[in-house]
């Protein structure tokens, strides 16, 4: 069994700071990581490998400089190898371009030699949830999204999705594309030593040109990226007895338009 895991290398949003003058996020020097949702996809692939036997290959599209570190971490989790589609120094924002690049890479390097393509239900940075579905369409494969449990039955996948008031059970033939939620498992955390032991030979770097892709096929572009205006605290201090403070608080809330 061959499993492909779509893995995204993202900036750690918790470490981003905002330039107070330009209102732009400061991305230089920001920590990066595996998108949290994709960690669950990697973990699920490794669990299938441990239970049934499988080869797990990572496929990522990203600027190459920092992505190698996160790919080594993912391999240390139990994956076997990785393909990095390097975009040089360019960070891609167009979902169609990303999906088309992944599809071309799968066709070129895997042909039809795969059983499951796993992905997180969304990425932390763009949060579009577009790529797994688009890859499924481009490859002509069945697609099940937001999966919380996977079972393999002969040449079929049985998948569960948790809805608000019930659990939905779906089946499809393989090969198939499956996107998973963070409820499906708890990803393992590899040690620093395990990551250091991963040889770079397990990561094959390719370019967009290698898979016949031009950035000109992008249909959306990032126009600007700026922080949302945050309302500053007014630090109004109310003093007096509890009854007096309550009356003053109501007056302040009415004045600010919170209450009528």
C-alpha positions in Angstrom: 0.0 0.0 0.0 1.3 3.5 -0.9 0.0 6.5 1.0 0.7 10.1 -0.1 0.4 12.8 2.5 0.0 16.4 1.5 1.9 18.5 4.0 2.2 22.2 4.2 5.0 24.2 5.7 3.6 27.3 7.4 4.6 30.2 9.6 3.9 29.9 13.3 1.1 32.5 13.6 1.6 32.7 17.4 5.1 34.2 16.8 4.0 36.9 14.3 4.4 40.5 15.3 2.9 43.6 13.6 4.8 46.6 12.5 3.1 49.5 14.3 3.8 51.9 11.5 2.8 49.9 8.4 0.3 47.6 10.1 2.0 44.8 8.1 3.0 41.5 9.7 6.7 41.0 10.3 7.5 37.7 8.6 11.3 37.9 8.5 12.7 35.5 11.2 9.3 34.2 12.1 9.3 30.5 13.3 7.9 28.0 10.9 6.3 24.6 11.4 4.1 21.8 9.9 0.5 23.0 9.6 -1.2 21.5 12.7 -4.0 19.9 10.6 -1.4 18.1 8.4 0.3 16.6 11.5 -2.9 14.6 12.0 -2.8 13.4 8.4 0.8 12.3 8.8 0.0 10.6 12.1 -3.0 8.7 10.5 -0.8 7.6 7.6 1.9 6.3 10.0 -0.7 4.4 12.0 -2.0 2.7 8.9 1.6 1.9 8.0 2.2 0.4 11.5 -1.0 -1.6 11.4 -1.3 -2.9 7.8 2.1 -2.1 6.2 2.5 0.8 3.8 4.9 3.2 2.3 4.3 6.8 3.4 5.5 9.6 1.1 5.2 13.3 1.9 4.4 15.8 -0.8 4.9 19.5 0.0 5.0 22.7 -2.0 6.9 25.6 -0.4 9.9 27.9 -0.5 12.8 25.5 0.0 15.0 27.2 2.6 13.1 26.3 5.8 10.8 23.5 4.5 13.5 20.9 4.8 13.5 21.1 8.6 9.7 20.5 8.8 10.0 17.6 6.3 12.7 16.0 8.4 10.3 16.3 11.4 7.5 14.7 9.5 9.8 11.8 8.4 10.9 11.4 12.0 7.2 10.9 12.8 7.3 7.7 10.7 7.1 8.7 7.0 9.5 7.1 4.6 10.4 9.9 2.2 9.4 13.3 0.9 9.1 15.3 -2.3 9.5 19.1 -1.9 8.2 21.2 -4.8 10.4 24.2 -4.3 9.0 27.6 -5.2 12.3 29.3 -4.5 11.7 32.4 -2.4 8.0 32.8 -3.5 5.2 31.9 -1.1 2.2 30.8 -3.1 -1.3 32.0 -2.2 -3.3 30.7 -5.1 -5.1 27.4 -4.3 -5.5 26.4 -7.9 -1.8 26.8 -8.6 -1.0 24.7 -5.5 -3.5 22.0 -6.4 -2.3 21.8 -10.0 1.3 21.6 -9.0 0.5 18.8 -6.5 -1.5 16.9 -9.2 1.2 17.2 -11.8 3.8 15.9 -9.3 1.6 12.9 -8.4 1.1 12.1 -12.0 4.8 12.4 -12.8 6.4 10.6 -9.8 3.6 8.2 -8.8 1.6 7.5 -11.9 -1.3 5.3 -10.6 0.9 3.7 -7.9 -0.9 5.0 -4.8 -3.9 4.0 -2.7 -4.7 6.9 -0.4 -3.9 10.6 -0.5 -4.3 12.1 3.0 -4.4 15.8 3.9 -5.5 18.1 6.7 -8.9 19.5 6.2 -7.4 23.0 5.9 -4.1 24.9 6.2 -3.4 27.2 9.1 -2.2 30.1 7.0 -4.8 30.4 4.2 -7.6 28.3 5.8 -9.3 27.7 2.5 -9.9 23.9 2.6 -9.6 24.0 -1.2 -6.5 22.0 -2.2 -7.5 18.4 -1.2 -10.9 18.7 -3.0 -9.3 20.3 -6.1 -6.6 17.5 -6.2 -9.3 14.9 -6.1 -11.2 16.5 -9.0 -8.0 16.9 -11.1 -7.1 13.3 -10.5 -10.7 12.0 -11.0 -10.8 10.4 -7.6 -13.5 10.1 -4.9 -13.1 12.6 -2.0 -14.3 12.6 1.6 -13.7 15.6 3.8 -13.5 16.4 7.5 -12.9 12.7 8.4 -12.7 11.8 12.1 -12.1 8.0 11.7 -10.8 5.8 8.9 -11.1 2.0 8.4 -9.7 0.1 5.4 -11.9 -2.7 4.1 -10.5 -4.7 1.2 -10.4 -2.1 -1.6 -12.7 0.4 0.2 -12.3 3.1 2.7 -15.0 3.6 5.4 -14.8 7.0 6.9 -16.7 8.8 9.7 -17.5 12.4 10.0 -18.9 14.0 13.2 -21.8 16.3 12.4 -23.6 18.4 15.0 -26.2 15.8 16.0 -25.0 12.6 14.4 -22.1 10.6 13.0 -22.0 10.2 9.2 -20.5 7.0 7.8 -19.3 7.0 4.2 -17.6 4.5 1.9 -15.6 4.9 -1.3 -13.3 2.8 -3.4 -9.6 3.4 -3.5 -7.6 5.2 -4.6 -9.2 8.2 -2.9 -8.4 11.5 -1.4 -9.3 12.0 2.3 -9.0 15.1 4.4 -8.9 14.7 8.2 -9.8 16.8 11.2 -7.8 17.3 14.4 -10.2 15.0 16.2 -8.9 11.9 14.3 -5.8 11.3 16.5 -3.1 12.9 18.6 0.1 13.3 16.6 3.3 11.9 18.0 6.2 14.3 18.7 9.5 13.1 17.4 12.7 13.9 19.5 15.4 16.2 18.3 17.7 13.3 17.9 15.2 11.4 15.7 15.0 14.5 13.5 18.8 14.9 13.3 19.1 11.3 12.2 16.9 11.8 9.1 19.2 12.0 6.1 18.7 14.7 3.5 18.7 11.9 0.9 15.1 11.1 1.9 14.0 14.5 0.7 13.9 15.0 -3.1 13.6 18.6 -4.2 12.0 19.4 -7.5 10.9 22.7 -9.1 7.7 23.9 -10.7 9.4 23.7 -14.1 10.2 20.0 -13.4 6.5 19.3 -13.3 5.5 21.6 -16.2 4.0 24.4 -14.1 4.3 28.1 -14.6 3.3 30.6 -11.9 1.3 32.4 -14.6 -1.6 29.9 -14.2 -2.4 31.5 -10.8 -5.9 32.9 -10.9 -5.8 34.8 -7.5 -3.0 36.9 -6.1 -2.4 38.4 -2.6 -3.1 42.1 -2.9 -2.1 43.0 0.6 -1.7 41.5 4.1 -2.3 43.7 7.1 -3.4 43.4 10.7 -6.9 44.0 11.7 -7.3 47.2 13.7 -7.5 46.3 17.4 -9.5 48.5 19.7 -7.3 49.8 22.5 -8.4 49.4 26.1 -9.6 52.6 27.7 -8.7 51.6 31.2 -11.7 53.3 32.8 -11.5 52.8 36.5 -14.8 52.9 38.5 -14.8 53.5 42.2 -17.4 53.6 44.9 -19.7 51.1 46.5 -20.9 48.1 44.5 -24.2 49.8 43.8 -22.5 53.0 42.7 -20.1 51.1 40.5 -23.0 49.2 38.8 -24.7 52.5 38.0 -21.5 54.1 36.7 -20.9 51.0 34.6 -24.3 51.2 33.0 -23.7 54.9 32.2 -20.4 54.1 30.5 -21.8 51.2 28.5 -24.7 53.5 27.3 -22.2 56.2 26.4 -20.1 53.8 24.4 -23.2 52.5 22.5 -23.0 49.0 24.0 -26.4 49.5 25.7 -29.3 51.6 24.6 
